[in-house]
């Protein structure tokens, strides 16, 4: 019991983060310290417990059998510390996050449910906009973290979440005209997805005309469902009522990286960011 009272809470948190992230570099970033400091905390924790908890090689980091046994008690120890702090009305952390509106659709409630589960110490401020706007807001310090599409190699920062594929979508009863310009449902300028769609059509020498302009996947998807025209949409958020224009009629579209860019420090806020990663990487509806 004396040993448990003597445990260093930051060392135990470092252990839990190593178990989850499997990277000393990422743990150091989360805890706003150095890899050497993380190693020292873990070594002292191991010395106190009398067991090696983590195996670290140049290629991987994993828990030992003792580390696996310590995992649940460590979580309970940290949770108890947080509950003790909450007794005195600890102020919630404010976390301003931005999601590209190209990836927000009917499954937004699921994403928010995953992000906010078990977290009462963080107040979320959510902004949806285009990638260009979100990058500007992030660089200006107005957002703490953003999930955006990577359209080029100019900016390479951020953690890769997954690759998104895109398709051409229309309503189930929509007839694509064979001898007329393709009626397009588009995002307003400037928009990288709009530009990608038009480049693909022009490269294939396919005529087009603009019939509807709306901001975000929700508006564009709704217009396509209404039978107004053909929309370029991320496959992960295309409404279930739409059908994809069959292969060969319209040009194939490139995949794009979806990345999370963040400068967040602090345990609670980073716990939310890790759930954002999980929410976007899990199967979408």
Residue pairs with C-beta under 8 A, 6 or more apart in sequence:
3 48
3 49
4 77
6 48
7 45
7 48
7 77
8 41
8 44
8 45
9 77
9 78
9 81
10 31
10 41
11 41
11 42
11 44
11 45
12 45
12 74
12 77
12 78
13 31
13 78
13 267
14 27
14 31
14 38
14 41
14 42
14 45
15 42
15 45
15 53
15 54
15 67
15 70
15 74
16 71
16 74
16 75
16 78
17 26
17 27
17 30
17 31
18 24
18 27
18 38
18 42
18 54
18 61
19 63
19 67
19 71
20 274
21 27
21 30
21 274
22 60
22 61
22 62
23 61
24 35
24 38
24 39
24 56
24 61
25 35
27 38
28 34
28 35
28 37
28 38
29 265
30 265
30 267
30 270
31 38
31 265
31 267
32 265
32 266
42 53
42 54
45 53
46 52
46 53
46 54
49 66
49 70
51 64
51 66
51 67
51 70
52 64
52 66
52 67
53 63
53 64
53 66
53 67
53 70
54 61
54 62
54 63
54 64
54 67
55 61
55 62
55 63
55 64
63 71
82 121
86 120
86 121
90 121
92 120
92 121
92 122
92 123
93 121
93 122
93 123
93 266
93 268
93 269
94 122
94 123
94 125
95 122
95 123
95 124
95 125
95 144
95 145
95 264
95 269
95 272
96 125
96 127
96 142
96 143
96 144
96 145
97 124
97 125
97 126
97 127
97 143
97 144
97 145
97 146
97 147
97 272
97 276
98 126
98 127
98 128
98 129
98 134
98 137
98 138
98 143
98 145
98 146
98 147
98 148
99 126
99 127
99 128
99 134
99 146
99 147
100 128
100 129
100 130
100 131
100 134
100 146
100 147
100 148
100 149
101 128
101 129
101 130
101 215
101 216
101 217
101 218
102 130
102 131
102 149
102 193
102 216
102 217
102 234
102 237
103 147
103 149
103 164
103 217
103 234
103 236
103 237
103 258
103 280
104 128
104 216
104 217
104 218
104 237
105 217
105 218
105 221
105 236
105 237
105 238
105 239
106 237
106 239
106 240
106 285
107 237
107 284
107 285
110 279
110 285
111 276
111 279
111 280
112 124
112 126
114 275
114 278
114 279
114 282
115 124
115 272
115 275
115 276
115 279
116 124
116 272
116 275
117 275
119 268
119 271
119 272
119 275
121 268
122 268
122 269
122 271
122 272
124 272
127 134
127 137
127 143
128 216
129 137
130 187
130 191
130 192
130 215
131 148
131 149
131 151
131 192
132 190
132 192
134 143
134 146
134 148
135 146
135 148
135 155
135 261
137 143
137 146
138 145
138 146
138 261
144 262
144 263
144 264
144 269
145 260
145 261
145 262
145 263
145 264
145 273
145 276
146 260
146 261
146 262
147 161
147 258
147 259
147 260
147 276
147 280
148 158
148 258
148 259
148 261
149 164
149 192
149 193
149 256
149 257
149 258
149 259
150 158
150 256
150 257
150 258
150 259
151 192
151 196
151 256
157 259
157 261
158 259
158 260
158 261
158 262
159 259
159 260
159 261
159 262
159 277
160 257
160 258
160 259
161 258
161 259
161 260
161 277
161 280
161 281
162 258
162 280
162 281
163 255
163 256
163 257
163 258
164 234
164 235
164 236
164 255
164 256
164 257
164 258
165 234
165 235
165 253
165 255
166 193
166 196
166 232
166 233
166 234
166 235
166 253
166 254
166 255
166 256
167 232
167 233
167 235
167 238
167 244
167 245
167 253
168 230
168 231
168 232
168 244
168 245
168 249
168 250
168 253
169 221
169 224
169 230
169 231
169 232
169 233
169 238
169 239
169 242
169 243
169 244
169 245
170 176
170 224
170 227
170 229
170 230
170 231
170 242
170 243
170 245
171 224
171 225
171 226
171 227
171 241
171 242
171 243
172 241
172 242
172 243
173 227
174 224
174 227
174 229
174 230
176 182
176 230
176 245
176 249
177 183
180 207
181 207
181 208
181 209
182 201
182 206
182 207
182 208
182 209
182 229
182 230
182 250
183 208
183 209
183 211
183 228
183 229
183 230
184 197
184 208
184 209
184 210
184 211
184 212
184 229
184 230
184 231
185 211
185 212
185 213
185 214
185 220
185 223
185 224
185 228
185 229
185 230
185 231
186 194
186 197
186 210
186 212
186 213
186 214
186 220
186 231
186 232
187 193
187 194
187 213
187 214
187 215
187 216
187 220
188 194
188 213
188 214
188 215
193 232
194 232
196 232
196 253
196 254
197 232
197 253
198 208
200 250
200 251
200 252
200 253
201 207
201 208
201 250
201 251
203 251
204 250
204 251
206 250
206 251
211 228
211 229
212 220
212 223
212 228
212 229
214 220
214 222
214 223
217 233
217 234
217 237
220 231
220 232
220 233
221 231
221 233
221 237
221 238
221 239
221 242
222 239
223 229
223 231
224 230
224 231
224 233
224 239
224 242
225 239
225 241
225 242
230 245
230 250
231 242
232 253
233 242
235 244
236 284
237 284
238 244
240 285
258 280
260 273
260 276
260 277
260 280
262 273
264 270
264 273
